[in-house]
Amino acid sequence: MLQIDALPAFNDNYIWLLQDTTQMRCAVVDPGDAAPVLAWLEQHPGWVLSDILITHHHFDHVDGVAQLHAHTNAKVWGPALETIPARQVALNDGERISVLGLEFQILLVPGHTLGHIAYYHLDPVAPLLFCGDTLFAAGCGRLFEGTPEQMHHSLGRLAALPGHTGVYCTHEYTLSNLRFAQAVEPNNPDIAARVAQVTQWRAAGRISLPSSIALELRTNPFLRVNETSVKEKADEWNSLNNDSPSAVFASLRSWKDQF
């Protein structure tokens, strides 16, 4: 039986902790800080950290890896196209791996960084997506290395996953992303409802994740670039006729960077 919890790190990061409660083995995704993971292990004697999954090379996702590996000898998985501390298995697009008895497909999703990957668990009942900083709740990552076309394509791959796929991204950016989404689509009732819900959750100290692909398709402007109203707002922002979905995306991303 799998249980997933979020270990807070830094100001707004989440380290996802996957727990096989039968075998008392666990894995973590993107441990930018070793301390929260080591604290959890100390509080849960008998548990073994078996695997560390990395989506991309930014410090707030990898700085705890070497220490955790040295402390636990957990296997370190990471993108083949990036330099990852203590990485033992380099992962390429389309590969399949087994972690805690779960099968994950590797998806190369460049844009935020050039070698960024996501981990997709293909369970028909409860599929899971660990997508790092590519797809956020109501948003997407900044383009530090890739092009708008690359990121648009990457988001399209994720958007095509089953609607009930759980989306586990790594930052608590949801409210600020939703404010931008409302600026893009002020008349979208799904966005308004999500703003109210997440505002209530955050006031109560509850995290806003995971999301789902279906919810993102209704409320995330970066997945809605084919909507006429979204294109009109993108055109208004950069005073152009953005004549392709990737051009609409590029305009929205530029706008969000300054929002």
C-alpha positions as CSV (number, residue, x, y, z in Angstrom):
1,M,0.0,0.0,0.0
2,L,1.4,3.4,-1.0
3,Q,1.1,6.5,1.0
4,I,2.4,9.9,-0.3
5,D,3.3,12.8,2.0
6,A,4.9,16.2,1.5
7,L,7.9,17.2,3.5
8,P,8.2,21.0,3.4
9,A,11.6,22.4,2.6
10,F,13.0,26.0,2.2
11,N,10.2,28.6,1.7
12,D,7.9,26.8,-0.6
13,N,9.4,23.5,-1.8
14,Y,7.9,20.1,-1.2
15,I,9.9,16.9,-1.0
16,W,7.5,14.1,-1.9
17,L,7.8,11.0,0.3
18,L,6.5,7.8,-1.2
19,Q,5.9,5.1,1.5
20,D,5.4,1.4,1.0
21,T,3.7,0.8,4.3
22,T,3.8,-3.0,3.9
23,Q,7.6,-3.2,3.4
24,M,8.5,-0.1,5.4
25,R,10.5,1.2,2.5
26,C,10.3,4.7,1.1
27,A,11.5,6.9,-1.7
28,V,11.8,10.7,-2.0
29,V,11.5,13.0,-5.0
30,D,13.7,16.1,-5.4
31,P,15.3,16.4,-1.9
32,G,16.9,19.8,-2.1
33,D,17.5,19.5,1.6
34,A,18.5,16.3,3.4
35,A,17.3,17.5,6.9
36,P,13.5,17.0,6.5
37,V,14.1,13.5,5.1
38,L,16.6,12.5,7.8
39,A,14.2,13.9,10.5
40,W,11.4,11.8,9.1
41,L,13.6,8.7,9.1
42,E,14.6,9.3,12.7
43,Q,11.0,9.7,13.7
44,H,10.1,6.4,12.0
45,P,12.5,3.8,13.1
46,G,12.7,0.6,11.0
47,W,12.0,2.5,7.8
48,V,14.5,2.3,4.9
49,L,15.0,5.0,2.3
50,S,15.6,2.9,-0.8
51,D,15.3,5.4,-3.7
52,I,15.9,9.1,-4.6
53,L,14.2,10.4,-7.7
54,I,15.5,13.6,-9.3
55,T,13.7,15.6,-12.0
56,H,16.3,18.3,-12.7
57,H,19.6,19.8,-11.5
58,H,18.5,23.0,-9.7
59,F,19.9,23.3,-6.2
60,D,16.6,23.3,-4.4
61,H,16.0,19.8,-5.9
62,V,19.4,18.2,-5.5
63,D,21.4,19.7,-2.6
64,G,20.3,17.0,-0.2
65,V,21.0,14.1,-2.5
66,A,24.7,13.4,-1.7
67,Q,24.1,13.5,2.1
68,L,21.1,11.2,1.9
69,H,22.9,8.8,-0.4
70,A,25.8,8.7,2.0
71,H,23.6,8.2,5.0
72,T,21.2,5.6,3.5
73,N,22.8,4.2,0.4
74,A,19.6,4.8,-1.4
75,K,19.7,4.4,-5.2
76,V,19.8,7.8,-7.0
77,W,17.9,8.1,-10.2
78,G,18.1,11.2,-12.4
79,P,18.0,12.7,-15.9
80,A,20.7,11.5,-18.2
81,L,21.1,14.9,-19.8
82,E,22.0,16.8,-16.6
83,T,24.6,16.6,-13.9
84,I,23.1,15.2,-10.8
85,P,25.0,14.6,-7.5
86,A,25.6,10.9,-6.7
87,R,23.4,9.8,-9.6
88,Q,23.7,6.1,-10.1
89,V,21.1,5.5,-12.9
90,A,20.9,8.0,-15.8
91,L,17.4,8.1,-17.2
92,N,16.3,8.8,-20.8
93,D,12.9,9.5,-22.4
94,G,10.7,6.5,-22.6
95,E,12.6,4.3,-20.2
96,R,10.6,2.4,-17.5
97,I,11.9,1.8,-14.0
98,S,10.6,0.1,-10.9
99,V,10.6,1.9,-7.6
100,L,8.9,0.5,-4.4
101,G,7.3,-2.1,-6.7
102,L,5.7,0.6,-8.8
103,E,6.5,1.0,-12.5
104,F,7.3,4.5,-13.7
105,Q,7.7,5.8,-17.3
106,I,10.3,8.5,-17.8
107,L,9.1,11.5,-19.8
108,L,11.7,14.0,-21.1
109,V,10.0,17.5,-20.6
110,P,12.6,20.2,-21.5
111,G,11.8,23.9,-21.0
112,H,12.5,24.8,-17.4
113,T,15.8,23.0,-17.9
114,L,17.0,21.2,-21.0
115,G,17.2,17.8,-19.4
116,H,14.2,17.9,-17.1
117,I,12.3,14.6,-16.7
118,A,9.0,13.6,-15.1
119,Y,8.1,10.3,-13.5
120,Y,4.8,8.9,-14.5
121,H,3.2,5.9,-12.8
122,L,0.9,4.2,-15.2
123,D,-1.6,2.7,-12.6
124,P,-5.1,2.5,-14.3
125,V,-6.9,3.4,-11.1
126,A,-4.6,6.0,-9.5
127,P,-1.9,7.2,-12.0
128,L,0.7,9.5,-10.5
129,L,2.9,12.2,-12.1
130,F,6.0,13.7,-10.4
131,C,6.7,16.6,-12.6
132,G,9.2,18.8,-10.8
133,D,9.1,22.4,-12.0
134,T,7.6,21.7,-15.5
135,L,3.9,21.7,-14.7
136,F,2.7,23.5,-11.6
137,A,-0.8,23.8,-10.1
138,A,-2.3,26.5,-12.3
139,G,1.0,27.3,-13.8
140,C,4.4,26.1,-15.3
141,G,8.0,26.7,-14.6
142,R,10.1,29.6,-15.9
143,L,12.1,29.0,-19.0
144,F,15.6,29.1,-17.6
145,E,17.2,27.0,-20.4
146,G,14.6,25.9,-22.9
147,T,12.5,27.6,-25.5
148,P,8.8,28.4,-25.4
149,E,8.3,25.8,-28.1
150,Q,10.0,23.1,-26.0
151,M,8.0,23.9,-22.9
152,H,4.7,24.1,-24.8
153,H,5.5,20.6,-26.3
154,S,6.4,19.3,-22.9
155,L,3.2,20.6,-21.3
156,G,1.3,19.0,-24.1
157,R,2.8,15.6,-23.3
158,L,1.7,16.0,-19.7
159,A,-1.8,17.4,-20.6
160,A,-2.4,14.2,-22.7
161,L,-2.1,12.0,-19.7
162,P,-5.4,10.6,-18.2
163,G,-7.5,13.2,-16.5
164,H,-7.4,11.5,-13.1
165,T,-3.6,11.5,-13.0
166,G,-2.4,13.0,-9.7
167,V,-0.1,15.9,-10.3
168,Y,2.7,16.2,-7.7
169,C,4.8,19.3,-8.5
170,T,7.4,20.6,-6.1
171,H,6.4,24.2,-5.1
172,E,3.5,25.8,-3.3
173,Y,2.9,28.4,-6.0
174,T,-0.8,27.7,-6.5
175,L,-2.4,30.9,-5.2
176,S,-0.1,33.2,-7.1
177,N,-0.5,31.1,-10.2
178,L,-4.3,31.3,-9.8
179,R,-4.2,35.1,-9.6
180,F,-2.5,35.2,-12.9
181,A,-5.0,32.6,-14.3
182,Q,-7.8,35.0,-13.3
183,A,-6.1,37.8,-15.1
184,V,-6.0,35.7,-18.2
185,E,-9.5,34.3,-17.8
186,P,-11.5,36.6,-15.5
187,N,-14.8,34.9,-16.5
188,N,-13.7,31.3,-15.9
189,P,-15.9,29.9,-13.1
190,D,-13.5,26.9,-12.5
191,I,-10.7,29.3,-11.8
192,A,-12.9,31.4,-9.4
193,A,-13.9,28.3,-7.6
194,R,-10.4,27.0,-7.3
195,V,-9.2,30.4,-6.0
196,A,-11.8,30.2,-3.2
197,Q,-10.9,26.6,-2.3
198,V,-7.1,27.1,-2.3
199,T,-7.5,30.4,-0.3
200,Q,-9.4,28.4,2.3
201,W,-6.9,25.6,2.3
202,R,-3.9,27.8,2.8
203,A,-5.6,29.8,5.6
204,A,-6.1,26.5,7.3
205,G,-2.4,25.5,6.8
206,R,-3.3,22.9,4.3
207,I,-1.2,22.4,1.1
208,S,-2.8,22.8,-2.3
209,L,-1.4,19.7,-3.8
210,P,-1.7,17.2,-5.5
211,S,-3.6,18.6,-8.4
212,S,-5.0,16.5,-11.3
213,I,-4.6,16.7,-15.1
214,A,-8.3,17.3,-15.4
215,L,-8.2,20.2,-13.0
216,E,-5.2,21.7,-14.8
217,L,-7.0,21.5,-18.1
218,R,-9.8,23.6,-16.7
219,T,-7.8,26.2,-14.8
220,N,-4.2,26.4,-16.0
221,P,-3.8,29.1,-18.7
222,F,-0.6,27.4,-20.0
223,L,-2.6,24.3,-20.9
224,R,-5.5,26.4,-22.4
225,V,-3.6,28.2,-25.2
226,N,-6.1,26.9,-27.8
227,E,-9.0,28.7,-26.1
228,T,-10.1,31.8,-28.0
229,S,-10.3,34.0,-24.9
230,V,-6.8,33.0,-23.8
231,K,-5.4,33.8,-27.2
232,E,-7.1,37.2,-27.2
233,K,-5.5,38.0,-23.8
234,A,-2.1,36.9,-25.1
235,D,-2.5,39.0,-28.2
236,E,-3.4,42.0,-26.0
237,W,-0.4,41.5,-23.8
238,N,2.3,41.5,-26.5
239,S,0.3,43.5,-29.2
240,L,0.7,40.7,-31.7
241,N,-1.4,38.2,-33.5
242,N,0.0,35.1,-31.9
243,D,-0.7,32.7,-34.7
244,S,0.2,29.4,-33.1
245,P,-0.4,27.7,-29.7
246,S,3.3,28.0,-28.9
247,A,3.3,31.7,-29.7
248,V,0.3,32.1,-27.4
249,F,2.2,30.2,-24.7
250,A,5.3,32.4,-25.2
251,S,3.2,35.5,-24.7
252,L,1.6,34.1,-21.6
253,R,5.0,33.1,-20.1
254,S,6.4,36.5,-20.8
255,W,3.4,38.1,-19.1
256,K,3.6,35.8,-16.1
257,D,7.3,36.6,-15.7
258,Q,6.4,40.2,-15.1
259,F,3.1,39.7,-13.3
